[in-house]
Amino acid sequence: MTESRKTRSAGPLTYRGDAIPETTTDQRLLDRRGPADWVHTDPWRVLRIQSEFVEGFGLLSEVGHAVSVFGSARTKPGTHFYELGQEIGTKLAASGYAVITGGGPGVMEAANRGAQDVDGTSIGLGIELPFEQGLNDFIDIGVTFRYFFVRKTMFVKYSRAFVVLPGGFGTLDELFESITLVQTGKVTRFPVVLVGTRFWSGLRDWIRDTLLEEGTISPGDPELMYLTDDPDEVVEIVRKSHVDLARREFEAGQVADEAADLHAAEEASESS
């Protein structure tokens, strides 16, 4: 007969034999002299992740209609795309949309700055990085996340559209993740607008000439992205998509008061 091993229960966990910790959970909690390694363990990370979702949802839940603007952190003030990002931020805010960016410098700063220029709502969702960056000075509401996937959830959940100016790997990551979510129906279809025809046309052509030609995407997939150089067209694409969605919700009878108001406003506009 096998000798019964010593057992200790700790909440839902069971330890036996050599796996039993030398101290109890209460002892490790109350003994300030112990090591701090516990804050880096996976169960503790789950609580950190949860807290980041709670903070993000709490911060953005009452923001209203918003548009996320992406682009390079390396774009300098005074350059074409910085000024274009600032103009887009201004026009979006003037049209009633909060402007959400990654909170950093470059294009992100430009869009936040443009929103502030017209007293719009300027939001920055930063990320903890190995090198110092911090939130730019043109943000009214800001939070810095530890985890990329939590931050990405906030971008998608609270945005009516993505506006993507020239950028590097981080910008491409956000672009393709948003396209994938739209393509697979994980999010309600919203526009993804690429700003800078010269910069993005090569990528668009490669998608059409290679991915579509090889059959790795569907015929309608390239049309998930709009391409323009005109800030006014950016706002019009966002606005039209917003109103069209409200109309579909209205006609389906799955409509909030806000969508009904949008539908009525659009009908009035068309009849005037």
KAGIBEL-V346137 format. One record per residue. N is the residue number from 1. RES is the residue in one letter. PSI is psi in degrees with one decimal (999 if undefined). NEAR is the number of other C-alpha atoms within 12 Angstrom. Layout:
BEGIN
n->N res->RES psi->PSI near->NEAR
n->N res->RES psi->PSI near->NEAR
END
This chain:
BEGIN
n->1 res->M psi->131.6 near->3
n->2 res->T psi->133.7 near->4
n->3 res->E psi->131.2 near->6
n->4 res->S psi->131.4 near->8
n->5 res->R psi->151.4 near->12
n->6 res->K psi->139.0 near->14
n->7 res->T psi->142.4 near->15
n->8 res->R psi->133.3 near->20
n->9 res->S psi->138.8 near->16
n->10 res->A psi->91.4 near->15
n->11 res->G psi->-130.2 near->10
n->12 res->P psi->-3.7 near->7
n->13 res->L psi->148.0 near->13
n->14 res->T psi->128.0 near->14
n->15 res->Y psi->143.6 near->18
n->16 res->R psi->148.3 near->16
n->17 res->G psi->-132.5 near->15
n->18 res->D psi->-14.5 near->11
n->19 res->A psi->-10.1 near->15
n->20 res->I psi->125.8 near->18
n->21 res->P psi->152.7 near->20
n->22 res->E psi->-23.7 near->14
n->23 res->T psi->161.7 near->15
n->24 res->T psi->167.8 near->16
n->25 res->T psi->-42.9 near->18
n->26 res->D psi->-40.1 near->14
n->27 res->Q psi->-43.1 near->13
n->28 res->R psi->-31.0 near->18
n->29 res->L psi->-42.9 near->15
n->30 res->L psi->-18.9 near->12
n->31 res->D psi->100.9 near->13
n->32 res->R psi->-10.7 near->10
n->33 res->R psi->-9.2 near->9
n->34 res->G psi->170.7 near->15
n->35 res->P psi->158.8 near->12
n->36 res->A psi->11.1 near->13
n->37 res->D psi->-25.6 near->11
n->38 res->W psi->-26.1 near->14
n->39 res->V psi->-7.8 near->16
n->40 res->H psi->8.2 near->13
n->41 res->T psi->157.3 near->12
n->42 res->D psi->-42.6 near->12
n->43 res->P psi->-38.2 near->12
n->44 res->W psi->-34.9 near->15
n->45 res->R psi->-35.4 near->17
n->46 res->V psi->-41.9 near->16
n->47 res->L psi->-37.5 near->15
n->48 res->R psi->-43.2 near->20
n->49 res->I psi->-45.0 near->22
n->50 res->Q psi->-44.6 near->19
n->51 res->S psi->-35.0 near->18
n->52 res->E psi->-39.4 near->28
n->53 res->F psi->-44.0 near->28
n->54 res->V psi->-45.9 near->20
n->55 res->E psi->-43.9 near->22
n->56 res->G psi->-46.3 near->35
n->57 res->F psi->-42.4 near->23
n->58 res->G psi->-37.9 near->17
n->59 res->L psi->-39.1 near->22
n->60 res->L psi->-8.0 near->32
n->61 res->S psi->-26.8 near->17
n->62 res->E psi->17.4 near->14
n->63 res->V psi->-33.3 near->27
n->64 res->G psi->-158.3 near->22
n->65 res->H psi->132.4 near->29
n->66 res->A psi->159.1 near->41
n->67 res->V psi->132.7 near->50
n->68 res->S psi->132.7 near->51
n->69 res->V psi->125.0 near->58
n->70 res->F psi->155.9 near->51
n->71 res->G psi->175.3 near->45
n->72 res->S psi->139.6 near->33
n->73 res->A psi->-10.7 near->34
n->74 res->R psi->-3.3 near->24
n->75 res->T psi->128.1 near->28
n->76 res->K psi->146.6 near->21
n->77 res->P psi->141.7 near->22
n->78 res->G psi->-12.8 near->14
n->79 res->T psi->166.3 near->15
n->80 res->H psi->-49.7 near->20
n->81 res->F psi->-25.5 near->36
n->82 res->Y psi->-47.8 near->34
n->83 res->E psi->-35.6 near->26
n->84 res->L psi->-42.1 near->38
n->85 res->G psi->-39.8 near->48
n->86 res->Q psi->-41.5 near->40
n->87 res->E psi->-40.4 near->34
n->88 res->I psi->-42.9 near->50
n->89 res->G psi->-41.3 near->49
n->90 res->T psi->-46.8 near->35
n->91 res->K psi->-36.2 near->35
n->92 res->L psi->-45.7 near->45
n->93 res->A psi->-39.9 near->35
n->94 res->A psi->-23.4 near->25
n->95 res->S psi->3.8 near->26
n->96 res->G psi->8.8 near->26
n->97 res->Y psi->135.7 near->36
n->98 res->A psi->147.8 near->41
n->99 res->V psi->120.8 near->58
n->100 res->I psi->130.9 near->57
n->101 res->T psi->178.4 near->57
n->102 res->G psi->-0.4 near->46
n->103 res->G psi->-1.8 near->42
n->104 res->G psi->-163.2 near->39
n->105 res->P psi->-167.8 near->32
n->106 res->G psi->-136.8 near->39
n->107 res->V psi->-36.5 near->46
n->108 res->M psi->-47.6 near->51
n->109 res->E psi->-41.6 near->48
n->110 res->A psi->-46.6 near->47
n->111 res->A psi->-42.5 near->55
n->112 res->N psi->-40.6 near->52
n->113 res->R psi->-42.2 near->42
n->114 res->G psi->-39.8 near->36
n->115 res->A psi->-41.4 near->40
n->116 res->Q psi->-29.9 near->32
n->117 res->D psi->-28.4 near->25
n->118 res->V psi->25.4 near->26
n->119 res->D psi->30.7 near->24
n->120 res->G psi->175.5 near->32
n->121 res->T psi->119.9 near->37
n->122 res->S psi->119.1 near->46
n->123 res->I psi->138.5 near->47
n->124 res->G psi->124.9 near->44
n->125 res->L psi->94.1 near->46
n->126 res->G psi->173.6 near->35
n->127 res->I psi->139.3 near->28
n->128 res->E psi->122.8 near->21
n->129 res->L psi->159.3 near->15
n->130 res->P psi->-30.2 near->8
n->131 res->F psi->151.2 near->7
n->132 res->E psi->131.4 near->11
n->133 res->Q psi->-65.5 near->20
n->134 res->G psi->166.2 near->26
n->135 res->L psi->145.4 near->31
n->136 res->N psi->171.3 near->30
n->137 res->D psi->4.6 near->23
n->138 res->F psi->33.5 near->35
n->139 res->I psi->131.3 near->35
n->140 res->D psi->-37.6 near->28
n->141 res->I psi->124.8 near->30
n->142 res->G psi->152.8 near->31
n->143 res->V psi->144.5 near->35
n->144 res->T psi->121.9 near->30
n->145 res->F psi->155.3 near->31
n->146 res->R psi->-33.3 near->24
n->147 res->Y psi->128.6 near->25
n->148 res->F psi->-41.8 near->23
n->149 res->F psi->-29.6 near->21
n->150 res->V psi->-45.6 near->29
n->151 res->R psi->-43.6 near->35
n->152 res->K psi->-37.5 near->35
n->153 res->T psi->-40.5 near->28
n->154 res->M psi->-40.4 near->37
n->155 res->F psi->-46.5 near->37
n->156 res->V psi->-44.1 near->38
n->157 res->K psi->-36.6 near->30
n->158 res->Y psi->13.9 near->34
n->159 res->S psi->145.1 near->35
n->160 res->R psi->-16.2 near->41
n->161 res->A psi->159.9 near->45
n->162 res->F psi->130.3 near->45
n->163 res->V psi->122.5 near->50
n->164 res->V psi->111.2 near->49
n->165 res->L psi->169.6 near->50
n->166 res->P psi->138.7 near->38
n->167 res->G psi->-173.9 near->30
n->168 res->G psi->-143.4 near->21
n->169 res->F psi->-41.0 near->16
n->170 res->G psi->-41.4 near->23
n->171 res->T psi->-43.3 near->30
n->172 res->L psi->-37.1 near->21
n->173 res->D psi->-48.2 near->20
n->174 res->E psi->-40.3 near->35
n->175 res->L psi->-53.1 near->38
n->176 res->F psi->-30.2 near->25
n->177 res->E psi->-41.4 near->24
n->178 res->S psi->-41.4 near->37
n->179 res->I psi->-40.5 near->34
n->180 res->T psi->-41.6 near->24
n->181 res->L psi->-38.8 near->24
n->182 res->V psi->-46.5 near->26
n->183 res->Q psi->-39.9 near->25
n->184 res->T psi->1.1 near->16
n->185 res->G psi->16.6 near->13
n->186 res->K psi->-24.7 near->16
n->187 res->V psi->153.6 near->22
n->188 res->T psi->134.7 near->26
n->189 res->R psi->121.7 near->28
n->190 res->F psi->155.6 near->39
n->191 res->P psi->144.0 near->38
n->192 res->V psi->112.2 near->41
n->193 res->V psi->118.4 near->40
n->194 res->L psi->124.5 near->41
n->195 res->V psi->119.9 near->39
n->196 res->G psi->82.1 near->29
n->197 res->T psi->-38.5 near->22
n->198 res->R psi->-38.6 near->17
n->199 res->F psi->-43.8 near->21
n->200 res->W psi->-13.6 near->27
n->201 res->S psi->-34.5 near->22
n->202 res->G psi->-42.0 near->15
n->203 res->L psi->-44.3 near->23
n->204 res->R psi->-43.7 near->24
n->205 res->D psi->-39.9 near->19
n->206 res->W psi->-39.6 near->15
n->207 res->I psi->-44.3 near->26
n->208 res->R psi->-44.3 near->24
n->209 res->D psi->-23.1 near->18
n->210 res->T psi->-59.6 near->16
n->211 res->L psi->-49.1 near->19
n->212 res->L psi->-41.3 near->19
n->213 res->E psi->-36.5 near->15
n->214 res->E psi->-5.5 near->13
n->215 res->G psi->18.4 near->14
n->216 res->T psi->-8.7 near->15
n->217 res->I psi->167.3 near->21
n->218 res->S psi->157.5 near->17
n->219 res->P psi->-34.5 near->17
n->220 res->G psi->-6.8 near->16
n->221 res->D psi->-39.3 near->24
n->222 res->P psi->-22.4 near->29
n->223 res->E psi->-0.1 near->24
n->224 res->L psi->-14.4 near->31
n->225 res->M psi->135.5 near->35
n->226 res->Y psi->151.9 near->34
n->227 res->L psi->126.5 near->31
n->228 res->T psi->164.7 near->27
n->229 res->D psi->-1.5 near->28
n->230 res->D psi->115.4 near->24
n->231 res->P psi->-36.0 near->30
n->232 res->D psi->-37.4 near->21
n->233 res->E psi->-35.3 near->21
n->234 res->V psi->-50.5 near->38
n->235 res->V psi->-39.3 near->38
n->236 res->E psi->-40.0 near->23
n->237 res->I psi->-44.1 near->30
n->238 res->V psi->-47.7 near->36
n->239 res->R psi->-45.9 near->30
n->240 res->K psi->-42.0 near->21
n->241 res->S psi->-40.5 near->26
n->242 res->H psi->-47.5 near->32
n->243 res->V psi->-39.7 near->28
n->244 res->D psi->-40.4 near->28
n->245 res->L psi->-42.8 near->29
n->246 res->A psi->-39.7 near->31
n->247 res->R psi->-42.8 near->26
n->248 res->R psi->-40.7 near->21
n->249 res->E psi->-39.9 near->22
n->250 res->F psi->-47.1 near->22
n->251 res->E psi->-28.2 near->16
n->252 res->A psi->-6.3 near->13
n->253 res->G psi->11.2 near->13
n->254 res->Q psi->74.2 near->15
n->255 res->V psi->137.5 near->18
n->256 res->A psi->168.4 near->18
n->257 res->D psi->-38.0 near->14
n->258 res->E psi->-43.1 near->20
n->259 res->A psi->-37.4 near->25
n->260 res->A psi->-40.8 near->24
n->261 res->D psi->-41.8 near->18
n->262 res->L psi->-42.3 near->26
n->263 res->H psi->-45.9 near->26
n->264 res->A psi->-39.2 near->20
n->265 res->A psi->-40.0 near->18
n->266 res->E psi->-41.9 near->22
n->267 res->E psi->-42.1 near->16
n->268 res->A psi->-39.3 near->11
n->269 res->S psi->-40.3 near->11
n->270 res->E psi->-29.2 near->9
n->271 res->S psi->-9.9 near->8
n->272 res->S psi->999 near->7
END
